[in-house]
Each structure stands twice: as structure tokens, then as C-alpha cells.
Amino acid sequence: MRTSFTDGETAVAHGGAAPSISVTIAAYQAERWIAEALDSILAQTRPADEVIVVDDGSTDTTAAILADYARRSDRVRVARQDNRGAAAAFNLAFEMASGDFVALCGADDVWRPQKLEWQAEAIAAHPDVEVLFGHAEMFGVMEGDHARPPADMTGRIEAREIGDALFAENFVCAPSVLIRRSLFERLGPFVEDFRAEDYEYWLRCRRAGACFYYDPRTLLGWRQHGGNASAQQLWMDQYAHAVRDRYAGDVRDRELVRRTLAPALFRIARALVDAGRTDDARAAFRRTLRYGRQAPPATLVRALAWLALLALPARAREHAGRALVRLSRALSH
């Protein structure tokens, strides 16, 4: 299933003018990072046609910094809303955007100079692509490579090819994404008040039959710090599981669904134990067991053991818990 081209997109498909590109940024309390992010966008070898920044109710000096950039560059437009979260900010930015394609960028991330140039070249070579993404390197409190898709998924990728792998792991780094605006208009906005809104959206694009494109070159530096979502592992795992639960019916490999969901539920249950949320942990361990023989055996054994432990009185549970943690770690190897 393909979305229809806009006039500008049709021209590209027939060798005409290149599509326009809007860049969107959601900024909240971003005074430490926003200038570096904007500088990296304004220094692109293929300049953005417009840069839209939504200040999501910041109370620091973010608004003043943005106002200064808007004065100095006629490509920078700034909007402000009450604090409603990144998804709501991006939704507003998409409403304001006029480009044929719209790029996402975090207020704390840094693009490589050729990011938009390389993605524009990919669009020219493959006029039917609708979601483009690329590799990112993490920096800050944690360094390393962002997850990559399987080795055979480089360049243009059909929705049917990316689906199962994307279900198993979210390897689409949001600030690397360039999305066709007409696709966004057809599928609707990001889900607000939901911490895995980007992952949900990629699977929604896949369900709609969107054509993806992956560039294995490093397109950006993805900043890691205590204030961004990657530092909040429990609720990120919970929201990611909610996304997979919603889209599990799209996955052709049913055993993959069970192999993916069971260990994820176990990790959530263990984190709930550590957080002192015993009743929630029991429920998560029970859900882990529902995947039966298709789940990794060690996961099922550990879930049973933890359920037995949680049935003990609190004092006995504390002493037995240490031994079970050691056993659980041994079974995971």
C-alpha cells in the first residue's frame, strides 16, 4: 500500500525538483543542549528548507535562546505550548511543517553535517521511500552504537521485510528519521502521553505498508544523559511491551512473538520486584508463563521460581531472594 505523492513528490519521481525538507525539534528545559543541536542542523551540507522548534513549556532559558536563533535565521520558526510532552510537541511541529519530508531531531542530539544530504540522495534514488533512518552513535553518560537492523536490511526495505525484525527490536533511532509528510497526514499523529510513541509509530508505518530506507553510515550523535528517556528502563520496558502487544498480530513468525514477549515480561517483573511492587510483579510473572514451551526454558523456570518466592512470608522471602538472584543469573548464561 502506497500513499499518494504530493505535487513536489511527483516531480521528483519524474526527474523534477527535489522535495523540500522541514526539520522539527521538541525542546523542554533544553538550555544546555539546544544551541549545539540547532548549530548542527543549520550547518547541514544540504540545508533544511525550514526548522520548526516547539518549546514544550520550558521554564529555563530555552525560550530566550530560541528567540535569538529565530532573529538570526529566517529558516528558524519557534512555537510554544504548555508542557505536554515530546509527542504533542512533534505533532504541533508536523502541523506547522510545509516540507514534503519532515525530519525529527532531539533538542540534545547532534547531526553529522551530511545527514540531510545523504537522505536526500536516497530519496532521489528511491522516490517511493517514506521513512528514512540511519545509524546513530550514543555519547554522554553512555557511549556506543545504537541498535542496527539485521545486516541484510540496508538501503530500501519493504514493509513486509522489516516487520518481524522491528517487532523484536526497535532499531529505528528517532532523531535520525526523515518521514514523508503525506504518510504522516494519512496515519495520524504520534500517540500523546505514551512513552514509546516513536516505536509505536514505526510499527504503525510498517502496518500501513510504508517503504523504509536504512543508511548504515553514522548520521548523528544521540546524547545520553540522566534526564532523557533512555535512563528510565522500567517504564520504557513497560511501554515497549505495550507496543509489541498491540502489534503482535502483524508478525508472521508466531514463535518470535512468544520468544520476544516472554523475556521482556520477565525483565519487567524483576524490575517490579526491585521496586517493591509485589502484586504487579506476580501478575507479570504469571503472564510470562502463558507463553509456554515457545518461550526460552530458562525464562519460564526463573518465572516459576520467583512466583514461589513471592508466595513466602516477607521475612523468609528476603533470605531466599538472594539465593534466587544468584540462581537466576546462572540460568541466564
N, C-alpha and C positions, 0 to 999 in steps of 0.2 A: 504494500500500500504506500503510495507516494503523495505527499502534499503538493498542491499546485504551486508553480513558480509565480512570483511577482513579476512585474514588467522588467525590473532590473535583473532578476534571476534568469528570465527567459533570454534576455540579451546575452548574458554570459554563456548560456548553453549553446547559443548560435554564434559565438565568437565576438560578441559586442562588448560593451563596457563592463568593467569589473564590478562586482557587488560592493555596496557600501557596508562599512563595519562600525557598529556602535560598541563602546565599552561601558560596562556598568560596574559600579562599586557600591557595596553596602558598608557603611562606616559607623562604628559605635565606639566611643571612647578611644579613638584611634590616633591621638595626637603624637604618639611615639613613632608610628609607622607610616601614616598616610602620605607624607611627603615623599618618602622613598618609593612607595607604590606608584604614586602619580608620576614621579620623575621617570620611572621605568616604562610607563605607558606612553608618555609624551616623547620619549626617546626612541620609539619604535622605527625601524628602517622602513616599514610600511605604516605610515601614520594612521591612527584611528580617525574616522570621519567626525566622531563626537565622543566625548567622555562624560557620562552621567554618574554623578555621585549622589547617593541618598544618605544624608546624615540621619541616623536612626535614633534621634533624641539624645545625642551626646551632651554631656554637661561639662566636659573639659574644653580644651582649646581647639577641638576638631573643627568647629564651625568657622572660627577665625582663619585657620589655615586654608580651609576650602575656599573661603571668600577671597583670599589672596590669590589662589590659583585661578579662580574664575575671572578676576580682574586682569591677570597677566596672559590668559589664553582664551581666545574666543571659542575654542573647542570644548572647554570645560563648562558643564552646566551642573548646578547644585540644587538639590531639593531637600526639604527637611520634613520629617514626620515624628510623631511621638514614638517612643521606644516600643516597637512591635516585633523586633527580631529580624534576622537577616533575610528570611524568606519573604516577609512583607516588603522589605526594602528593595529586594531584587524585583518583586512583582511591580512595584511602582516604577522602578527604572525601566523595565520592559515596556510599560505603558507609555513612557516618555520617549523611548528609543525610536528612531526613524530608519536605522540601517537595515539592510537585507539580512545581515547576520548580526548577532549580539554576543559579545564576549563577557564572561564573568571574571571578576578579579576580586580577591580579598583585599581589605584595606591594609593588611600587614604582609602581603606577598610581593614578590619582585619578579617581573617578567624579564626574560632574556631579550636582547634587542631585536632578534629576528623572529620573535614569536608570531606576530601577525603576518609577517612576510611569508613565512613557511606555510601558514594555514591558508593564506590567500592563494598561494601556488597550488595547494592541494585542491581547493575549490575549482580553480581553473582546469586542473587535470581531471577532476571528477565532479562535474556540475550537479550530480544528483545527491551528493553528501549533505547531510542535515545536522549531524552532531560531530564536531571535530574535537579531539582531545589529544594530549601528548604527555610525555614523561615529565615528572617533577622531582626535584631533589629537596629533601627536608633539611632545614637548618634552624639553628636556635638551640633550645634546650634538648632537642633530639635531632640527630643527623642521620642521613641515609637516603635510600631511594624509596619513592612512593611505589606501591604495588604496580606491577605491569600486567597487561593481558598475556595470555599464552603466546609463545614465540611465533606461532603461525598467524597471529592476528595483528598484522602490521599493514598500514595503508587502509584501503577501503574494506569495510566489513559489513556484510549484510546482517540485518536484524536476526535472522534465523541462526547465523553463525555465532553471534556474540552472546545469545541469550543464556545458555546454561552456564557458561563461564562467568558471566556478570552476576548471575544469581549466587554462585559460590563465593565470589569475592568482588567487592566494589573497587575496581582498579581505575575508575574514571576520577581523576583529580579535578574537582570543580573549578578552581581558578585557571585551569588550562583549557576550559571548554569554550567553544565557539558554536552557537546554535542558530539554525535558520529561524528568523523571526516568525515566518509564516507557520512553521511547525509549532512554535510556542503558542501562537494565537489559536491554532487548531486544538492543541492538547489542554490548554488552560494553564493557570498559574501554578507556582510552587505551593505545596500544602503548608499553610502557616501554623505556628505553634506546634511544630513537629521537628525533632532534632536531626532526622535523617532525610530532610526534604530533597537534598540533591540525589541521593541514592534512589529514592522513590521515583524521582523524575527520569533518571536514566532508564529504569525498568519500564516506566510508562512509555518512553520513546521507543524502547525495544518492542513493547506490545503493539504499538502503532505501526510497526514495520519500518521505522526510520533507518536510514543508511548512516553508519558510523565511519569515522576515519581516525586512525591512531598513528601519531608521529612518535617514533621511539627516541627522537632527539630530546634533550632537556629543554623544555620551553620556559620553565620558571623555577624560582626558589620558593618553596612552600614553608613559610615560617611556623615554627612550633614554639609555643610559649604557654605559660600556665593559664592564661585567660581564654585560649581558644578551645574549640570543641574536642579536639583530639586528646585533651588532657582529662576528659570526663568519661572513663572507659565503661563504667557500668551502664549509665543511661544511653551511651552510644550503642552498646551491645543490645540493649533492650529495644531501641528504636530500629536498629538494623534488622533484628529478628522480626519485628512487626512488619517491616517492608517485605522481607522474604516470605513471611506467612501469607501476605496479601497476594504476592505474585507467584506463589509456588505452583499454581495450576498452569502457568505458562511453560514450565520446564518439562522437556521431553523425557529426561532421564529421572524416573521416579526414585531410584535408589540414591541419586545425587541429592535429591531433596532431603531424604532421611539422613544421609551422611553429613549433610551441612547443618540441618536444624538441630539434630540431637546434641552434638558437641557444643553448639552455640548456647543452647538452653542450659547445658551443664555448667558452662562458664558463668552464665547469668546467675544460676542457682548458688554457685560457690561464692560469688561476689555478694549475693544477698545474705548468705550465712555470715560473711565477714562484717557486713553492715548491721548485723543484729536483727534482720528482718526474717525471722524463722518461718513464719507462716507462708510468706511469699516464696521462700526457698523451697519448702516442701512442695508447693504447687509446681514450681519449675522442675524439680527433680522428677515428680510424677509425670509431667509432660515429656521429659526426656525418655522415660521408659516406654512411652507409647510408640516409639519408632521401632521397637522390637529388634528382630535379627538383622535388619538392614543398617542399623546404627553400629558404629565401632564397638566391639565387645567390651573393651576396657571402659568405655564411657558408661555403658549400662551397669557394669559391675560397680563402678565408683558411685553411680547414682543410687543403686540399691544400698550400698554401704552407708552413704550419707543419710538416706531416709531412716535406716535403722538407728544411726547415731542420734538423729533429731528426735527419735521417739523416746530416748532416755531422759531421765531427770537432769536438770541443768547441771548439777554438780558432777554427776558421772559423765555427762557429755563433754565437759571441759577437759577431763583427763583422757578420755578416749579419742577426743578430737585430734590431739597432737599425733597419736599413732596413725590415725586415719589419714591425716595430711601427708605423712611420710609414705604410707602405702599408696595413696592416690598419685603422688609424684612418681613413685616407682612404676606404677601401671601406665603412666603416660609416656614412658620411654620405650 
